[in-house]
Amino acid sequence: MEIIYGVQNYRASERLVLALGNFDGLHIAHRKIIGRTKARAEETGLKSAVFLLDPHPVSVLQPQKKFLLLSSLQERAEILENMGINYMLVEAFTKEMAALSPFKFVQHYLVNSLRVQEVIVGFDYTFGNQGKGTTYHLVQWGELFNFRVEIIPPVMLNNEIVSSSLIRQLILNGEVKKAADYLGSPFKRRGKVVHGDGRGKKLGFPTANLTVSEGLLLPQKGVYLSLVTWKNRKVFGLTNIGQKPTFGLNEKISVEIFLLDFYEDIYTEELTANFLCRIRDEMVFKDADYLKRQIETDVRLARKLIAEEYGGLLEKQLI
């Protein structure tokens, strides 16, 4: 898959089957749109493409909000490539772009720059100034400019419409197991291992301290059973999201992973923590001995969950 930053850098002459949306998290409803885009491209002998905006419009239009993403551009690119998309088109979102009327958006991006033949969108897609452009307008202007529009209906799960905002709230509540059903795979965070304060090692539970890029969402503070991927290996671990309140509250939330039955030096290495389920809330302990006993309890529970529910994930491919 080719990643193109700015539609002005798209030089190919062929017309496109284009998916529109920001696709944060690339959940199961997004994947239905992407899958349909790929299928239509194959049926028509055209190239498939996804058009998304960076940064997310909310962060530009409502900077006072602390808006956090489910997935980075890199993570979205990896999934789109695995799904067989030909191009990922990333357009810089600015206030000037936000001021474009819906008609000007269609004329400039879809018609003049990308020469689309087909457009695939979700039922609730909006565009242009103040999001006034709707799927109704896309169909209307598609007839005017000779491109086909297909609207994918909502995907329902547990009597709820699958959406990034719903998944974001589940993760903020620590409901990572439920969020995985909507995402189609476990929620994950990736980062490099850096040196910590060494307290875990002194307690007999050395942890990998993960740096996570700013702007990405983390689950609610607490302890989670995770499946950690490193290079081509998978290892179960306990991931703590928190501020280490037993040793004095830190301003910054840390991500620490105790890897089960793992003894290699992985400093500076990149790990991905796939959050499987929540073990417990973040707690304040009287002293380090109380904390150690709690971690021992957490490990026993984790091993029980692995044996009863999650052992098969070691052989299963995670998307």
N, C-alpha and C positions, 0 to 999 in steps of 0.2 A: 504494500500500500504506500502511496506517495502522500506526504503531508505538505500542503501548500498554505503558506501564510499570506493572506491577502489575495482577493479574487483577481487583482491586476496581474498576478504572477501565474495565473492559470492560462497556459498557452495552447493546450490541445484543441484540435479542430472538431472532434466528435461531440455530438450532443449527449447530454447526461440524463440519467435517472437519479434525481436528487432527493435526499431526505433532509427535511428542515427540522431543527430543534436543538436544544442545548445538550440534551442527553446526559445530564449529570447523574452518575451512578449506573447508567446503562442497565436499567432494571428490565423486568420481563415485558413491560409494555413498549419500552424503547426497542427492545430486541425484535419485537413483532414488526415494528416500523422498518428497522434495518433489514430484517429478513425479507420483507416484502420488496424493499428497494433492490436488494441483491437478486431476488427472483425475477423481477421485472427487467432488470438489466440483462440477465441471461436470456429471457424470452425474446427481447427486442434486439439483442446483439450490441447493446450499448455499454458504456462504462457506468459504474455505480459510484455515487459520491455522497458524502455527508457534509452539510454546511452548518457550522456552529460558531458561536461568538465567544470571544475571550477579551477581557474578563467577563464574568457573568453580568448581565444587565442590572441585576439588583445592586451589585456592589458599586456600580457607576451612578445609577439613578437614585439610590438611597444609601449613600455612604455612611450615614449615621447608624445603620443596621450592621450588626456583626454577622455578616452572611458567610457561612462556611460550606464548602463543597463536599459532596459525597465522593467525588473522584477527580483526580488531576487530569490534565490534558493527556499526559503520557499514558495513564491507565486507560483512558477512553480509547486512545489510539491503538493500544495493544489489543483490546477487545474487538474493535472494528476491523483490525487486520486479521484476527482469527476468524471473523465472520465473513471474510472475503471481499470487503469493500475495496474499491480501487483508489479512491481519493478521499482524504479528509481535508476539507477546506476550512481554515480558521481565519475568521475576520475579526480585526480589532474593533471592539465595541467602544464607541466614544459618544459624547453628548451630541456631537454633530450628526453621527449616524442615527442616534435616537430621535433626532428632530425630523428625519425623513418621513414624508407621508407614506402610508402603506402602498399607494400606487407607485411612487418614486422608488420605493424599496424593490418592488417587483420588477419595474422597468430597468433599474440600474443593475441589480444583482442577478436576477433570474434570467432576464431576457438579453440584455446587452453584454454582460460580462461572462455568464456561464452558459447561455444558449441552451437552456434546459428543454428536454423533450417531455419529461414526466417529473412530477413532484409528488412525493409521498409525505404526508403529515399526520400527526395525531389529531383527534377530534377537537382538542382545546388549543391548538396552535394559534398564537396571535403574533403580530409583527407591526412594524412601523410606529410612528409617533403615538405614544401613550398606549401601545398595543391595540390600536383601533382596527387594524387589519385582522380579519377572521378567515376561517376556511371558506366561508361564503364568498368573500372577496377573491380569494385565490381561484376558486372555480370560475368566477365571472371573468377575471383577467386572463385565466388560462385559455378561455374561449377566444378572447380578444387577441392574444399573442400566440395562439396555436401551440399550447402545451397542455398535456393531460394532468389532471389532479386526482389523486386517490387519497381518501380520508380514512384512516384506521380508527375504528370505534374503540371506546374505552375497554380496557382489560380489567375484569373484576376478579377479586380474590377475597375470600372471607366477607363477602357483601360490601367490599370497599373498592373504590376505583384506585388502581395502582398509580402512584405518582411519586415524584422525587420528594415533594414536601411531606407526604405521609411517611416515607421511609426515613427522612431526616428526623422527624419527631420520634419515631420508634427508637432510633439510635441514641438520640438525646435522652430517652427514657431508659436506656440500657437494654432494650428488647431486641438484642442482636439476632437471636434465634428466629423470631418472627420476621425481622427485617430481611433475613436471608431468603425467606419464601418469596418476598416481593422482588428482591434483587435477582433471584435465580442462582445465586451463589453466596457464600458467606461475605459479610462486610469485612473489608480489609484495610490495613494501614501499612505502608511501606516506609522504611527509613534505614539509615546507617547506624551501626552500633558504636556508641561513644563511651568513654570512661565515665563512671558515676562516682558516688561517694564511697563505695565499697562496703556498705552496711550489710547488703545481702550476703556477701561472701563470708563476713564475720558470723552471720547467723547460720551458715551452712547451706544457704540458698542463693548462690551467685546469680545475678541477673544481667541480662543484656539490656542496656539502656538505649532506647531507640529515639532518634531525632525524626520528628515528623514535620513536614513542610507547613509553614504558616498558611492559614486560609483553608485548611482541610479539617473536616469534622472529626471529633473524637467521641467515643461512647461516654455515657454518664460515668462518673467516677466509681470505681469498684474493681473487683477481680473477675476475670473472664477465663474460661477454658478456650485456648486457641490452638489452631494448627498452624505452625510456623514453617514457612518455606525458605530454604537457604540453598542457593545454587540448584542442584537437582535433588535435594533431600527434603523430607518432611519430618518435622518433630513436633510432638505435642508440648504445650507449655501453659503456664499460668501467666496471664498478662494483667498487670496492675496499672490502672489509669488513676492517677491521683496526685496529691500534694504532700505525701509523707507526713501526715498530721502527728504521728507518734513522736517524731523528732523535730517538731516545730514546723508550722505551716509554711510551705513554699508558695510564692506567687504563681510560678509557672507549673502547669500540669505536666507530669512526667509519664512516660510509657516505659515500664520495666517488665521484662519477660524472664521468668524462670523456666528454662528448658528442661524437660524431664529426660533423664538418662542421656545427657549430652555433655561432653567434657572438652570440646575443642575450643581453641582460641579464635574468636570471630570478631575481634575489635576491628573497626573500619569496614567490616563486611555489610552488605545490604540484606536485610531480612524483610519478609512480609508476614504480618500476623493476621490470620483469618479468624475472626471472632465467632466462636461456635455457640457459647451460652454464657450467661452470667452466673458466677458462683456466689458472690456476696457483695454488699455495699462496702465502701471505704469505711474503715473503723479507726478509732483512736484507742491505743493500748496503754496500759499502765507503765509498761517498760518493754525492753527488747525481748525478754523471756516470754512474756504473754504473746507478743507478736510471733515469735518463733513457733509457739504451740499452735497458734491459729493457722500459720502457713502449713504446718504438718497436717492439720485437719483439711485444709484446702487441697493439698496434694492427694490425700486419701480419697476425697470426693472426686477429684479430677480423674484419678485412675479408675474409679468405679464407673464414671460416666463414659470413659473411653472404652472400657470392657463391654459395657452394656449397649452403647449407642453409637460411638464414633470411631471405633477401630477400623472400619472399612474405608475411612477417608484416606488412609495411607496409600491405598491403591487407586483411588478415584481421582480423576483429573479435576482440578479446580479452575474455573474460568475467571 
